[in-house]
Amino acid sequence: QFASKDDLAPMKILDLQPHIDTQKLSWTKPLKNADGTDAADVIFFNIYYKKSTNALSPHIEPGYSTRRITVQEANCVNQVIACEYSVGNIPNLEKQIYSFAVTALDENVNEVSEADVKQMLIS
């Protein structure tokens, strides 16, 4: 069992991209912690989502639903840093605009409180 030596959250994901044509989200797996040290222990991502039409805050506010996925589910295991996830895997999304945010978590479930929030029309 690999034991992490840090209690630092992985850094904020800065490049979340919604792909309306394929109904996927893509992002780059953070390789650094919030303080700039190496983060080799990212194992989960939280995908936050909610129906949205208003201005977006970089803070994950109450009202978001969460889907926790593994790096395997995001197709970015080991040295692969290009992650993606089909929003079709999230149950009960309606055909309308949603706000999405993604955060990275380490094995101690440390997570930053800010995220790059983007909107996407679910079709």
N, C-alpha and C positions, 0 to 999 in steps of 0.2 A: 504494500500500500504506500503510495507516494504521499508524503506529508508536506504540506505547504508550510513555508516559513514566513508567509506574509498574511496580514489581516487587512490588506489594502484592496479596495475595489478596483477592478479593471477600469481603464479610462473610458470616458464617454465615447460612444459610437458616433462619428462625425459625418458619415456618408450614407445614411439610410436613403435608399432610392426605391420609390414605388414604380412598378412596371404594370401599367394598366392593361396593356395588350396581353400579357401572360398571367396577370393576376398574382404576381409574386413581389416580394420585398427582397432587396439585396443590400448587403453591407459588408464591411471589412471587419474581420475579427480583430479586436484590440490586442496588440502585443506588449502593451505597457500598462502599468497600474496608474492610478490617478496621480501619483507623485513622480511618474516618469521611470520608475524601476521596471525591470522586465516582468511581464505577466505570462508565465507559461502554464497557468492553471485555469484558464477559461474553459468551463465544461458545460455551462448552460447559457441560454439567452431567455430573457423575458420579452415577450411581444405584448405590448400594451395596445389596446384598441378601444375605440368608442365611436358612436355616431357623432358626426361633427358637421357644423357649418360655420363655426365662428373662428375668431383669431386663435392662433396656437401659441401656447406657452411652452418654453423649454423644460418646465418642471412637470413631472408626472402627477397630475392632480387627481383628487377623488373622482370616481365615475368611470375610470378605465377598467375594462376587464383585462385579465392577464392569461396568457398561455405560455407556460414554461416549456421550452424545447431543449434538446441536447445539441451539442455540436454536430453529432451524427445526423440528426434530423435537419440541421441547417447545411449539411454537406460541406462542412469546413473543419475536418478532423486533422490533427497533427499540424503539418506545415502548410496546409491549405488555408488561406486567409479569406478567400472570397466566399461569403456565406449567402444563402438564399433560402426562402421559405414560401411555399404557396399558401396564400391566404384562404384558398379553398379547403385547407385542412382545419380551419377554425370553424367550429360548428355554429350554425344559426346566424350567419351574417346575412343581412338583408341587402337588397340591391339599392344602395345609396352611398353617400360619401362617408368615409370613416377616417378618423385620425389614427395613425399608427406611430408607435415608438418602439425601439428595441434597445435593451440594455444587456450587457454581458455580466455574467456571474462566475465567480470562482468556486472551488469545491467547498469553501466555507460560506457560500451564498452571500459574499460581499458584493454590493451593487452601488453604483453612483445614483444620485437622485435626479440627475438631469439627463435628458435625451433629446435627440434630433427628431422632432415630431413632423411627420409629413401626412398629407391627405391623399386618399385614393378612392376613386369611384369603384365600388364592387359591382361587377356585372354578371 
